[in-house]
Amino acid sequence: MGGYLIVLVQPFEGLIIVGSAIGAFIIGNPPFVIKRTIKAVLGLLKGSPYKKESYIDLLSLLYQIFKVAKTKGMLALENHVEHPEESSLFQQFPNFAKDHHALVFLCDYLRMLTLGTDNPHEMEALIDEELETHHQEQEQISGAIRNMADGMPALGIVAAVLGVIKTMGSITEPPEVLGHLIGGALVGTFLGVFISYGFVAPVAVACKAVHDAEAKYLQCIKAGILAHLQGNPPAVSVEFARKALLENVRPTFYEVEEAVQALPPV
């Protein structure tokens, strides 16, 4: 627009805004939230792991598990559940086996089935309680980033005020010098708003989207387990799980059918 971009280079104001925001983030959050937040932000570089292919793998795994339970009994799953890293059943799906949280989640509830739990209503209540707890833990991460974004515009005003204070010490300078100093001071407000709404807030939204996708992944497992508890055959239980997915990642009935037909016998 004909302006001088060099005036936007104000490293000290950037240091005030970003440094104060990071300091407030560290002070306001416990260490485990800080570690999880850093891990979550770095994980955004890889993109969401919850794609249609991963759900096809999950549904295929659930089909194999329910098939074993129907044909050989729940006790046949005991060795698979207790030692999933050595299980031939889980090793058919290496991508799922790498997801530690989902693996533990599934194995925990399969273990309860092998121990004799057969009430779907009690199981649903327990799973919902765990999912709610998991949601609260994940909300701490996106909430911490969102709080940092919310504070940056105010920190930009602080940087701008400091710039104005500095300018007032040069009030006797000619208009050309004062204009440059005032422009530099106002950059603080610009940087605070720009970094907040242009970078940090979108990162918070992206983290929340990944967490929501993970929650839906676990809800898919929940739907399959509850359908199996109600006595449905494996194909029907898997269909219950498939229906729990969002449309943009939900495989079709025929894609799932083709995938399960290609599985080795159990």
N, C-alpha and C positions, 0 to 999 in steps of 0.2 A: 504493500500500500504506500510505498514511498518513505517508510520510516527507517530508522537506523537500528538494525537488529542487534548491533553490538551493545546497545544500552540494556538489552535483556540479560546480558552476562553479568550477573551480580553474585559472585560466589559466596560472599559473606551472608547475604540474605538467604540464599539457598541453604547454607550451613545452619542458619538459625532455624529455618522452617523444618528441614528434614532431620537435623540433629535433635531438635526438641521433640519432634514427633516420635522418633525412634526411642528417645529417652523416656517419654511418657508411656510408650508401648511396653518397654522393659519394666518400668515401675508398676504399671497397672495390671500386669499379668503374671501368674505363677510360672515357674520355669518350664513345666511340662507343656503349657499352652504355647510358650515361646518356641519350644523345639518343634511342636506339631505344626505351628504356623509356618515356620521356615521350611519344613518338609513339604507342607501343602503347596506353598508358593513355588518351590522348585519343581514339584510334581506337575504344575500347570504347563511346564515346558514340554512335557511328554504327551499332553492331551489326555482326554478322558479314556480310561481303559474299558469303559462299559459301552461297547458297540454291539451291533446285531450278532456278530460272530461270537462274542463272548457269551451272549445269552443262548445261542444255539448250543455251545459247549455246556453251559449250565443245565439247560433242559435235557440234554442228552445224558449228563451225569445223573440227574434226578431220575430219569427213566431207568437207567441201569440199577440204581439203588433200589427203587421201588420194585423192579423186576426180581431182584435177588430176594427182597423181603417177602414177596408174594410166593415165589417158587420154593425157597429154601427156609423161610422163616426169618424173623428179625434177628435171632441169635447168630445167623450167618454173617451179619454185618459187624459183629463185635470186633473181630480182628482188624477189619478195615477202619473202624472208627477209632480204635485205640492206637493204631499205628498207621496213620494216613500217609506218612512219608514212605512207608514200605508197601502200601496197598497197591495191588495191581489194578484195582478199580479206579482209584484216584489218579494213578499214573497214566491212565488213558487220556486224562485231561490236564496236561501240565500247566496250562495257563491258569486254570482254576486253582491248582495245587500251589501256585506261587502267591495267590491272594490269601495271606495268612488269616486276616480277620474273617473272611467269608468261610474259609476252611474250618476254623475253630467254631464259628457260628453253626455251621451245618453239622459238624461232628458232635457238638454238645447236645443238640436236640435228637440226633439219631441215637446217641447213647441213652438218652432218656427213654426212647422207644424200646431199645433193647432191654432196659431195666423194667419194662412193663407199663409204662405210661400209655394209656389208651383213651383218655378223655380229651376230645378235640377242643372243648371250651376252655378247660384249664390250660392246655397247651397254648391256645391263642392268646389268653390273658398274659401268660408268662413271656411269650415272644414279643407282644406289644410293649410290655414293660421294658424289656431289653432294648427294643428299637427306640423307645422314647429316651432312655438313658443315653444311647448312642447318639441320638439327634442332639441332645443337650451338649454332649462333649464336642460334637462337630460344630455346633453353633458358637461355641466359645472361640473357635478359630476365625470363622468369618466375622464374628462380632468384634474381635480384637482388631482386625484389619479395618473394619468399617468405622470403629471408634477413632482409629488413627486418621482415617480420611476425613471424618467429621471435624477433627481438631485442627487440620491444616489451614483452612481459611482464616481461623482466628490467629494462628501463629503467623500467617502472612501479614495480618494487620499489625502484629507486634513488630515484625521486621520493618514494615512501612513506617511505623511510629518512630522506631530507632533511626530510620533514615531521615525523617523529618527533623528529629532532634539534632542530628548531625548537620542538616541543612541550615537550621537556625543559628548554628555557630558560625556560618559563613554568610550571614545576612547582608554584609557590606559588599559582597562580591557583585559584579555586574550581572544583568539578567541572563546572559548566555551561560554563565557558570551556575547560577541558581536553578535555571531550567534543567540543566543536566543533573544536578543533585536531586531535585524534586522528582524528575522522571525516574531516576534510579531508586528513590525511596518507594515510589508507587509500584515498582516491579515486585516488591515484596507481596503486595496484595494479589497481583497477577499470578505469581508463582504459587502462592498458597492455594488459590482456587484451581489453577490449572493442574497442579500435581495431584490435588485431592480428587477432583472429578474426572480428570483425564487419565489418571494412572491407578491410584490406590483404590478408589471406590470400585472400578471395574475388576480389579484383582479380587476384591471381597466378593463380588457377584460371581466371578468365575469359580472361586473356591466353594461357594454355596451350591453352585450348579453341580460340581463334582460330588459334593457330599449328598445332594439330593439323589443323584444317579446311584451312588453306593447304597443309599437307603432303599431305593426301588429294587436294587439287585437282591438285597436281603429280604424284601417283601415278597419277591418272586419265590425265594426258597420257602418262606413261610407259607405261601399259598399252596405250594406243592405238598409240603409236609401235612398240612391240615386236611387236604383232599385225600391223601393217603390214609390218614387216621380215620377218616370217615368210611373207609372200605372200598374206595374206588380202585379200578384197575390202573396199572402204570400209565397207560396212554391217556386216560382221563385225568389223572392227577397232574400229569405234565401239562395238559391243556388248561387246567385251572391256573397253574403257574404262569403259563404263556399269557393268559388273559390279564394278568396283573401288570403287564409291561406297558410302557408308553408306546404310542403308535410308531414313532420315528425309529425305534430300535426293536420293535416287536417282530420276530420272524413269523412267517405265515405258517399255517397248519401243515402245509405240504413240505415246507423247508424243514420243519422239525421231524416230520414223518420220514423224510428222506435221510436225515441225519441219524435217526435212531435205527433205521433199517440197515445202515452201513456199520453199526457197532458190532464188535465181536461178541460171540455168545458168552454168557456169564455162568 
